[in-house]
Amino acid sequence: MKVGFVGFGRMGGNMVARLLGRGHEAVVYARRAEVRAEIESRGAVPASSLEDLVSRLPQPRLVWLMVPAGEATEQNIGALLPLLSPGDILVDGGNSYYKDSIRRAGAARALGLHFIDAGTSGGIWGLQVGYCLMVGGEPEPVAIAEPVFRALAPEGGYLHVGPSGAGHFVKMIHNGIEYGMLQAYAEGFAILHASPFRFDLRAISALWNHGSVVRSWLLELAERAFAEDPDLGTIRGYVEDSGEGRWTVQQAIEQDVPAPVITLSLLQRFRSREEQDFGDKVIAALRHQFGGHAVRAAE
């Protein structure tokens, strides 16, 4: 398939590369000439404007947005909708709030367009191992776009989870769970680090991934982080939150579902911005390992 891509950053660039490597074609919009040159060098077709991108795609067009949630997504969708034709498909692969996705699907439907919300997990490792895709939307456009979903995902890593908004809802909860998991690992390693023993935290991370009930990919990344910086001395324990944890807690409150672990893990991120401890460094290091998220240098 030929796919239009808006967003050639940390995630978008690797997703385009994965599609090209699996026999798909990509037209990628970029404002800067140097980025368009890079796009062309990777085998994709650069577009200098959204109008240019749309003109280079066959109908029904498939356009994938991979830009930050919020205003950037809102502006790009607002600019794209008038350029598309009935039957075209617009996919939002960012971390948008699910209620915004429901609203955007309604706006697209009124124009005869299809909107798909694709919660995307995989971070900077997606090019190599594939992206987990949680897809929401009407069955017909999802079926049309399915070859692209299957090319991006590993075996078993793509699922049509429900109607419009469902994909981003599932991704929201996914990230809320991630908050809790990161906090548990952080607290455990902080206790090990403060103990009267001089533990090799890299070795313990590796040990726990062999037969332990707490083994996980996050522990593999912890092993990498501790191998690079055993005491995480170069990292400030300042932990950002990108919104999904807050939305998960808000949803839990709306539905009267107790979620103390996720709630407290969110509050711990707020606390990390005031005082520092080793657990905060662990979370910052792990977020950098799986998602390429920026870390702050130790002061």
Secondary structure as UniProt FT lines:
FT   STRAND          2..6
FT   HELIX           10..21
FT   TURN            22..23
FT   STRAND          25..29
FT   HELIX           33..41
FT   TURN            42..43
FT   STRAND          45..47
FT   HELIX           50..55
FT   STRAND          62..65
FT   TURN            69..70
FT   HELIX           71..80
FT   HELIX           81..83
FT   TURN            86..87
FT   STRAND          89..92
FT   HELIX           98..110
FT   TURN            111..112
FT   STRAND          114..121
FT   HELIX           123..125
FT   HELIX           126..129
FT   STRAND          132..136
FT   HELIX           139..152
FT   TURN            155..156
FT   STRAND          158..162
FT   TURN            164..165
FT   HELIX           166..194
FT   HELIX           201..208
FT   TURN            209..211
FT   TURN            213..214
FT   HELIX           217..228
FT   TURN            230..231
FT   TURN            233..234
FT   STRAND          235..236
FT   HELIX           244..254
FT   TURN            255..256
FT   HELIX           260..272
FT   TURN            273..274
FT   HELIX           278..291
FT   STRAND          296..297
//
